[in-house]
Amino acid sequence: MITGSTDGKIMVRRCLVTFKPFRIFVVGIGFFSVCFLMTSLGGQFSAKRLGDSPFTIRTEETLILQSTWWSTVAFLGFTNKMLGGVESRGVLRKISDMLEVILKRMDSLSKLNNTSSTDARRLDELSSALNRFQPAGLVERIQAIAQNVSNMATRVEQILQNSMVQGRVVRDGTSSQCEIPRDPHFPECPGKVDWMRARWTSDPCYAFYGVDGSDCSFLVYLSEVEWFCPPLVWRNQSSPPTQYVVQPKAPKRQAAFRTDLSVLLDQVGAGKESLSFMKRRIRRLAQQWAAAANRLDAKLEQRWRDQKKILVHVGFLTEESGDVFSPKVLKGGPLGEMVQWADILTALHVLGHNLKISMSVKELQGFLGVPPGRGSCPLTGPLPFDLIYTDYHGMQQMKQHMGLSLKKHKCHIRVIDTFGTEPAYNHEEYATLHGYRTNWGYWNLNARQYMTMFPHTPDNSFMGFVSEELNETEKKSIQQNKVNNMAVVYGKEASMWKLQGKDGFLQILHNYMEVHGTVYYETQRPPEVPAFVKNHGLLPQHELQQLLRKAKLFIGFGFPYEGPAPLEAIANGCIFLQPKFTPPHSSLNHEFFRGKPTSREVSSQHPYAEQYIGRPHVMTVDYNNSLEFDSAIREIMRTQVEPYLPYEYTCEGMLERVHAYIQHQDFCSLEPPFVPTNLSRPGSAGGSRVPGPLFVPLPNSTALGWASNVTAPAAWPPLSSLRLLVSQEGQSCVETCRSEGFICEPAHFRFINNKEALRRLEVQCDVVDSEVNHILPAFSVLRRECGLQREPLLFSCAGYSPKYRRLCPCRDFRRGQVALCRDCL
């Protein structure tokens, strides 16, 4: 108790009330004590309900510890109240009462049967010390109380750990049964146990799964939740460890085409301009999606389509990724990604799949069943989805929150990747050793799990998007109302008009045509565009469409690369004029591509328009050559074109393509090694192998095809589409296949990665080695050396070497749909 004169009491009271640093100091002590107790005690009970954990403590101990906890919280509450100006004497009396209650709780705890004598003695010593504790000063007393509360928490935690260990030994077996196994089938187990000993408190998810700091809990976790240690024989094995459980497959449901998009619009949500943009696009194209669904349904002749459970996590629009796109929607920012995501969502919905949409990490965690914590632990159950569509931001977020489950379930993931990811960048170890490591690749996926905006990287799957399709009446109206001398510039941001040297070719264009722009600007700051340019400002989509329907020319300045706008312009009857890049732009010579997981060389602003559409709809010229540019403008004014849209960018084309991917692509089933000697021929006795070639010359072609009299292994695309070619030195399979009118097909690499293919191509090999290199299978003519691929993830259409000629698995494709072979539907 405090004694002294009345003046002394008043001085102390005023000091407590008015001296803010002192108040902050004492509140800090109280807050620290609360946090410490919550960490030490509260976390032990918050992870699971009693009975849920294999390491549950006895109910009696739990109640006493909880009672001790709440008594301590009440004590700290009184301390805080005291700092608000309550009489010191009365408050300290209440503090003493609270300490008495706490000491009684601890005394009860020390008398439990499974508490060691050492712990009981320590509790008695602590109790005696507190009873004898009589400091003279208020400040010293508060400090001492805070210190002793912390000490109590430490002692209680020690007792709790001993109680759990002893109780578990009694229930589950002797402590010798928790010795760390040295099993050659589980070589990582001892190291993982050591890691758990040091770090198990680093993530609350371990406590969620019942880990409490003992070796027994570590072994149970590492054998039943993770898979680094062998199953424990003394455990109740009626429920198999989670990693060994084969989940029964739910009965298949048939997908039915949908034409009502109202449910999808509700799922997309609101609150961001990016989402509003996507919903406006979905509504605008709703009728075209419905008509396309009906046509595709008739084409497929009502055949069975499995309904899939699909999660779409749009990572780049989450707040956690920074979402730099949403604020720029109304300021001329890039819209291509939002266009594509809106179309992906619509296609999946229209195809009739069970769709969930996540636009935040919190939603992602809820949909996946992520345990509470920081993402170090696997999911709480089986993956609830057949497919997950996301982007690179989403991959990072799933890695952070799914822990080891990402590696286990990554075969279900599809990554929307605008510019593509080549196999050499995707294979983490290979990329690191050979200089291909970037911030975006290295996920060790099958390269076909990356899905691009344009079919520029055959190693990946082509997802695409859609452009608005015109009916015959609209096409005739556009041709009748075209303004022959009207040009629209491709570039909504003022920075795109700062291209060095643009003044020269813009002046030439102005000599022939009226130049229009759609550059965003604020009222007080007009954009820096030439005076002869009629700038309409940033236009809503329908107004931009009207402008394009009048214009004769849509001209690009070289940036942005590979956006959707040129296809929309061509679909509205414009001729697209773009610059040729000499040398081609790539990660080696251009900042924009540096760090992207591709070595692709971009020969123009829009390579797809140049290669797959071409003249008369697309003209690619050297802007630095004024004569060539002038000639191109005059040719454009003479040329009459109809609106044109490639089938693969119509709603029906995208539905057809996505349907084929969902029904046929399977990256979760292991592909057995292809052994040519195991093949048989139809009609052979007992199915035995009959001598003869697997690959035969095709009529009117330099390529080899699969022999029709050999039973083809199950594959998609089917082997009937295979066209086997040999590249020149320094030539990729992408170029080799394109030069013959084919597409490189990475799924066929495993069927030509053998000596039989080398023999049928009449390749002379003194040595045939199996190596890990992204240009294999290939051979050197000079050295007479041949190499086969040992790592399937490195089968690459894009790889090339100046010293080797490559074996290239090409395939045919459907007209207007390069993603699919003729027999792929």
FENTA-V418666 format. One record per residue. RES is the residue in three letters. D_LAST is the distance of its C-alpha to the last C-alpha in Angstrom with 1 decimal. Layout:
# FENTA-V418666
<<RES;D_LAST> <RES;D_LAST>>
This chain:
# FENTA-V418666
<<MET;89.4> <ILE;90.3> <THR;94.0> <GLY;96.0> <SER;97.6> <THR;96.3> <ASP;95.7> <GLY;93.7> <LYS;91.4> <ILE;90.9> <MET;90.2> <VAL;87.5> <ARG;86.0> <ARG;85.9> <CYS;84.4> <LEU;81.6> <VAL;80.8> <THR;81.1> <PHE;80.3> <LYS;76.6> <PRO;75.9> <PHE;77.4> <ARG;75.4> <ILE;72.2> <PHE;73.2> <VAL;73.9> <VAL;70.8> <GLY;68.8> <ILE;70.4> <GLY;69.5> <PHE;65.9> <PHE;65.6> <SER;67.0> <VAL;64.5> <CYS;61.6> <PHE;62.9> <LEU;63.4> <MET;60.0> <THR;58.4> <SER;60.6> <LEU;60.7> <GLY;58.3> <GLY;55.2> <GLN;56.0> <PHE;55.5> <SER;52.8> <ALA;50.0> <LYS;49.8> <ARG;51.8> <LEU;54.3> <GLY;52.9> <ASP;49.4> <SER;50.2> <PRO;51.1> <PHE;54.0> <THR;55.5> <ILE;59.2> <ARG;61.8> <THR;62.2> <GLU;65.8> <GLU;65.2> <THR;62.5> <LEU;64.7> <ILE;67.6> <LEU;65.4> <GLN;64.0> <SER;67.5> <THR;68.7> <TRP;65.8> <TRP;66.6> <SER;70.3> <THR;69.7> <VAL;67.5> <ALA;70.4> <PHE;72.8> <LEU;70.9> <GLY;70.7> <PHE;74.5> <THR;74.8> <ASN;72.8> <LYS;74.9> <MET;78.0> <LEU;76.9> <GLY;76.8> <GLY;80.6> <VAL;81.4> <GLU;84.8> <SER;84.5> <ARG;86.8> <GLY;84.9> <VAL;81.5> <LEU;82.6> <ARG;84.0> <LYS;80.6> <ILE;79.0> <SER;81.4> <ASP;80.5> <MET;76.8> <LEU;77.5> <GLU;79.4> <VAL;76.5> <ILE;74.2> <LEU;76.7> <LYS;76.9> <ARG;73.2> <MET;73.2> <ASP;76.1> <SER;74.2> <LEU;71.3> <SER;73.6> <LYS;74.9> <LEU;71.6> <ASN;71.8> <ASN;69.0> <THR;70.3> <SER;72.1> <SER;75.8> <THR;75.1> <ASP;72.9> <ALA;75.5> <ARG;78.3> <ARG;76.3> <LEU;75.8> <ASP;79.6> <GLU;80.4> <LEU;78.2> <SER;79.8> <SER;83.2> <ALA;82.5> <LEU;81.3> <ASN;84.3> <ARG;86.6> <PHE;84.9> <GLN;87.4> <PRO;86.8> <ALA;89.2> <GLY;87.0> <LEU;84.2> <VAL;81.9> <GLU;82.4> <ARG;81.9> <ILE;78.5> <GLN;77.4> <ALA;78.5> <ILE;76.8> <ALA;73.5> <GLN;73.9> <ASN;74.7> <VAL;71.8> <SER;69.6> <ASN;71.5> <MET;71.0> <ALA;67.3> <THR;67.2> <ARG;69.4> <VAL;67.4> <GLU;64.1> <GLN;65.8> <ILE;66.9> <LEU;63.5> <GLN;61.9> <ASN;64.6> <SER;64.2> <MET;60.4> <VAL;60.8> <GLN;63.6> <GLY;62.0> <ARG;58.8> <VAL;60.8> <VAL;62.6> <ARG;59.4> <ASP;56.9> <GLY;59.1> <THR;61.5> <SER;61.1> <SER;60.7> <GLN;57.4> <CYS;56.1> <GLU;56.9> <ILE;54.2> <PRO;52.4> <ARG;52.2> <ASP;49.1> <PRO;47.4> <HIS;44.1> <PHE;44.6> <PRO;46.3> <GLU;45.7> <CYS;47.4> <PRO;51.0> <GLY;50.0> <LYS;47.9> <VAL;50.9> <ASP;53.1> <TRP;50.7> <MET;50.7> <ARG;54.5> <ALA;54.8> <ARG;52.0> <TRP;51.1> <THR;52.8> <SER;50.7> <ASP;47.9> <PRO;48.6> <CYS;45.4> <TYR;47.2> <ALA;49.8> <PHE;47.1> <TYR;46.0> <GLY;49.6> <VAL;50.8> <ASP;54.5> <GLY;55.8> <SER;56.6> <ASP;55.2> <CYS;54.2> <SER;52.0> <PHE;50.5> <LEU;49.6> <VAL;48.2> <TYR;46.0> <LEU;44.9> <SER;44.0> <GLU;42.6> <VAL;41.0> <GLU;40.3> <TRP;40.0> <PHE;42.6> <CYS;45.3> <PRO;45.4> <PRO;45.6> <LEU;49.3> <VAL;50.7> <TRP;53.1> <ARG;50.5> <ASN;49.4> <GLN;46.2> <SER;45.2> <SER;42.6> <PRO;40.6> <PRO;40.3> <THR;37.5> <GLN;35.7> <TYR;35.7> <VAL;34.5> <VAL;31.2> <GLN;30.1> <PRO;29.0> <LYS;25.5> <ALA;25.5> <PRO;24.0> <LYS;20.4> <ARG;20.1> <GLN;17.4> <ALA;16.4> <ALA;17.3> <PHE;16.9> <ARG;20.2> <THR;22.0> <ASP;25.4> <LEU;25.8> <SER;29.4> <VAL;28.7> <LEU;26.8> <LEU;29.7> <ASP;32.1> <GLN;30.3> <VAL;30.3> <GLY;34.1> <ALA;36.9> <GLY;39.8> <LYS;38.4> <GLU;38.0> <SER;34.6> <LEU;33.4> <SER;34.9> <PHE;33.1> <MET;29.7> <LYS;30.6> <ARG;31.8> <ARG;28.5> <ILE;26.5> <ARG;28.9> <ARG;28.9> <LEU;25.1> <ALA;24.9> <GLN;24.6> <GLN;21.9> <TRP;19.8> <ALA;20.5> <ALA;19.7> <ALA;16.3> <ALA;15.5> <ASN;16.6> <ARG;14.5> <LEU;11.2> <ASP;12.5> <ALA;13.1> <LYS;9.8> <LEU;8.2> <GLU;11.4> <GLN;13.0> <ARG;10.9> <TRP;12.5> <ARG;11.9> <ASP;14.6> <GLN;17.1> <LYS;18.2> <LYS;21.7> <ILE;21.6> <LEU;24.6> <VAL;24.8> <HIS;27.9> <VAL;28.8> <GLY;31.4> <PHE;32.7> <LEU;33.9> <THR;35.9> <GLU;39.6> <GLU;39.7> <SER;37.9> <GLY;40.3> <ASP;38.0> <VAL;39.3> <PHE;36.7> <SER;37.8> <PRO;41.3> <LYS;40.1> <VAL;37.7> <LEU;40.6> <LYS;42.2> <GLY;39.7> <GLY;37.9> <PRO;34.3> <LEU;31.7> <GLY;28.5> <GLU;27.8> <MET;28.5> <VAL;26.3> <GLN;23.3> <TRP;24.3> <ALA;24.8> <ASP;21.3> <ILE;19.7> <LEU;21.8> <THR;20.9> <ALA;17.1> <LEU;17.5> <HIS;20.0> <VAL;18.1> <LEU;15.1> <GLY;17.8> <HIS;18.6> <ASN;22.2> <LEU;23.4> <LYS;26.6> <ILE;27.9> <SER;30.7> <MET;32.8> <SER;35.7> <VAL;36.4> <LYS;38.2> <GLU;35.1> <LEU;33.1> <GLN;35.8> <GLY;35.8> <PHE;32.1> <LEU;31.9> <GLY;35.3> <VAL;37.1> <PRO;40.7> <PRO;43.6> <GLY;44.7> <ARG;43.7> <GLY;40.4> <SER;41.8> <CYS;40.6> <PRO;37.3> <LEU;35.8> <THR;37.6> <GLY;34.7> <PRO;31.1> <LEU;28.6> <PRO;27.9> <PHE;24.4> <ASP;21.0> <LEU;20.3> <ILE;22.9> <TYR;22.2> <THR;25.4> <ASP;27.0> <TYR;29.7> <HIS;32.4> <GLY;30.7> <MET;30.3> <GLN;34.0> <GLN;34.8> <MET;32.7> <LYS;34.5> <GLN;37.8> <HIS;37.3> <MET;35.0> <GLY;37.1> <LEU;35.9> <SER;33.1> <LEU;31.1> <LYS;31.0> <LYS;30.0> <HIS;27.2> <LYS;26.0> <CYS;22.7> <HIS;21.7> <ILE;22.5> <ARG;20.6> <VAL;23.0> <ILE;22.8> <ASP;24.5> <THR;25.3> <PHE;26.5> <GLY;24.6> <THR;26.0> <GLU;26.2> <PRO;26.5> <ALA;30.2> <TYR;31.0> <ASN;28.8> <HIS;30.6> <GLU;33.9> <GLU;36.2> <TYR;35.1> <ALA;35.2> <THR;38.7> <LEU;40.0> <HIS;38.8> <GLY;39.3> <TYR;35.8> <ARG;36.6> <THR;36.2> <ASN;36.5> <TRP;32.7> <GLY;31.0> <TYR;32.0> <TRP;29.8> <ASN;28.5> <LEU;24.9> <ASN;21.9> <ALA;21.7> <ARG;18.0> <GLN;19.4> <TYR;21.0> <MET;19.1> <THR;20.5> <MET;21.3> <PHE;20.5> <PRO;18.5> <HIS;21.9> <THR;21.5> <PRO;18.6> <ASP;20.0> <ASN;18.9> <SER;15.7> <PHE;15.8> <MET;16.2> <GLY;18.1> <PHE;19.7> <VAL;20.1> <SER;22.8> <GLU;24.4> <GLU;23.2> <LEU;25.9> <ASN;26.3> <GLU;28.0> <THR;31.4> <GLU;31.2> <LYS;30.2> <LYS;33.2> <SER;35.5> <ILE;34.6> <GLN;35.4> <GLN;38.7> <ASN;39.8> <LYS;39.1> <VAL;42.1> <ASN;42.3> <ASN;44.4> <MET;42.7> <ALA;41.0> <VAL;39.5> <VAL;39.7> <TYR;36.8> <GLY;38.7> <LYS;39.7> <GLU;41.9> <ALA;45.3> <SER;44.7> <MET;42.1> <TRP;44.9> <LYS;47.1> <LEU;45.4> <GLN;48.1> <GLY;48.7> <LYS;46.9> <ASP;50.1> <GLY;50.1> <PHE;46.8> <LEU;47.1> <GLN;50.4> <ILE;48.9> <LEU;46.2> <HIS;48.9> <ASN;50.8> <TYR;48.1> <MET;46.3> <GLU;47.0> <VAL;45.4> <HIS;43.9> <GLY;43.0> <THR;41.5> <VAL;43.3> <TYR;44.1> <TYR;47.9> <GLU;50.4> <THR;53.2> <GLN;55.9> <ARG;54.0> <PRO;52.4> <PRO;50.0> <GLU;51.3> <VAL;49.7> <PRO;51.5> <ALA;53.7> <PHE;52.0> <VAL;48.7> <LYS;48.2> <ASN;46.7> <HIS;45.1> <GLY;44.7> <LEU;41.6> <LEU;39.8> <PRO;37.7> <GLN;34.1> <HIS;34.8> <GLU;37.9> <LEU;36.2> <GLN;33.6> <GLN;36.6> <LEU;38.2> <LEU;35.2> <ARG;35.0> <LYS;38.5> <ALA;38.4> <LYS;37.8> <LEU;37.3> <PHE;35.7> <ILE;37.3> <GLY;36.6> <PHE;39.3> <GLY;37.2> <PHE;36.5> <PRO;34.4> <TYR;31.7> <GLU;28.0> <GLY;28.4> <PRO;26.6> <ALA;29.6> <PRO;29.1> <LEU;25.7> <GLU;27.4> <ALA;30.3> <ILE;28.2> <ALA;26.4> <ASN;30.0> <GLY;31.1> <CYS;32.9> <ILE;33.1> <PHE;32.6> <LEU;35.3> <GLN;35.1> <PRO;37.2> <LYS;36.5> <PHE;37.3> <THR;39.6> <PRO;39.3> <PRO;35.8> <HIS;36.0> <SER;35.0> <SER;36.3> <LEU;39.1> <ASN;40.7> <HIS;39.7> <GLU;40.6> <PHE;37.5> <PHE;35.2> <ARG;37.7> <GLY;36.7> <LYS;33.0> <PRO;30.9> <THR;29.9> <SER;31.7> <ARG;29.5> <GLU;31.7> <VAL;31.3> <SER;32.5> <SER;32.7> <GLN;32.6> <HIS;28.9> <PRO;27.2> <TYR;23.8> <ALA;25.7> <GLU;27.6> <GLN;24.9> <TYR;21.9> <ILE;23.9> <GLY;27.3> <ARG;30.1> <PRO;31.2> <HIS;29.6> <VAL;30.4> <MET;33.5> <THR;34.4> <VAL;38.1> <ASP;40.9> <TYR;42.7> <ASN;45.7> <ASN;46.2> <SER;47.9> <LEU;47.8> <GLU;44.1> <PHE;43.5> <ASP;46.0> <SER;44.3> <ALA;40.9> <ILE;42.3> <ARG;43.9> <GLU;40.8> <ILE;38.8> <MET;41.6> <ARG;41.3> <THR;37.5> <GLN;35.8> <VAL;32.1> <GLU;29.8> <PRO;28.0> <TYR;24.7> <LEU;21.7> <PRO;18.6> <TYR;15.5> <GLU;14.3> <TYR;17.6> <THR;17.3> <CYS;16.7> <GLU;13.6> <GLY;12.3> <MET;13.3> <LEU;12.1> <GLU;8.4> <ARG;9.1> <VAL;11.3> <HIS;9.1> <ALA;6.6> <TYR;10.1> <ILE;11.8> <GLN;9.8> <HIS;9.3> <GLN;12.3> <ASP;15.5> <PHE;18.7> <CYS;21.1> <SER;20.6> <LEU;22.7> <GLU;21.2> <PRO;23.7> <PRO;25.3> <PHE;24.0> <VAL;26.8> <PRO;26.5> <THR;29.4> <ASN;27.7> <LEU;25.1> <SER;25.8> <ARG;25.1> <PRO;24.2> <GLY;27.6> <SER;29.7> <ALA;32.6> <GLY;31.9> <GLY;28.7> <SER;31.0> <ARG;30.1> <VAL;31.0> <PRO;32.1> <GLY;30.0> <PRO;27.7> <LEU;24.3> <PHE;23.7> <VAL;24.6> <PRO;25.3> <LEU;22.7> <PRO;24.3> <ASN;25.6> <SER;24.6> <THR;26.4> <ALA;23.4> <LEU;22.9> <GLY;19.8> <TRP;19.1> <ALA;21.3> <SER;19.6> <ASN;22.4> <VAL;21.9> <THR;19.9> <ALA;17.3> <PRO;17.5> <ALA;14.6> <ALA;12.9> <TRP;10.0> <PRO;9.3> <PRO;10.1> <LEU;13.6> <SER;12.8> <SER;12.2> <LEU;15.6> <ARG;18.5> <LEU;21.7> <LEU;24.4> <VAL;27.8> <SER;29.0> <GLN;32.5> <GLU;35.0> <GLY;34.5> <GLN;31.0> <SER;27.9> <CYS;24.5> <VAL;23.2> <GLU;25.8> <THR;25.4> <CYS;21.7> <ARG;22.2> <SER;25.1> <GLU;23.1> <GLY;20.3> <PHE;17.9> <ILE;16.8> <CYS;18.3> <GLU;16.0> <PRO;18.2> <ALA;16.1> <HIS;17.2> <PHE;20.9> <ARG;21.8> <PHE;21.0> <ILE;23.4> <ASN;26.0> <ASN;28.3> <LYS;31.2> <GLU;29.2> <ALA;27.2> <LEU;30.6> <ARG;32.2> <ARG;29.6> <LEU;30.0> <GLU;33.8> <VAL;34.6> <GLN;38.2> <CYS;38.6> <ASP;42.0> <VAL;40.7> <VAL;37.2> <ASP;37.2> <SER;34.8> <GLU;35.1> <VAL;33.8> <ASN;33.0> <HIS;30.0> <ILE;30.4> <LEU;29.8> <PRO;28.9> <ALA;31.3> <PHE;34.6> <SER;37.9> <VAL;39.2> <LEU;42.8> <ARG;43.0> <ARG;40.9> <GLU;39.4> <CYS;35.8> <GLY;34.1> <LEU;31.2> <GLN;29.7> <ARG;31.1> <GLU;29.4> <PRO;25.6> <LEU;25.7> <LEU;27.2> <PHE;24.5> <SER;24.5> <CYS;23.1> <ALA;26.0> <GLY;28.9> <TYR;31.4> <SER;34.9> <PRO;37.6> <LYS;38.6> <TYR;35.4> <ARG;32.6> <ARG;29.2> <LEU;26.6> <CYS;23.4> <PRO;19.8> <CYS;18.0> <ARG;14.5> <ASP;13.2> <PHE;11.2> <ARG;9.9> <ARG;13.1> <GLY;14.1> <GLN;11.4> <VAL;12.8> <ALA;11.2> <LEU;7.8> <CYS;8.0> <ARG;7.5> <ASP;5.6> <CYS;3.8> <LEU;0.0>>
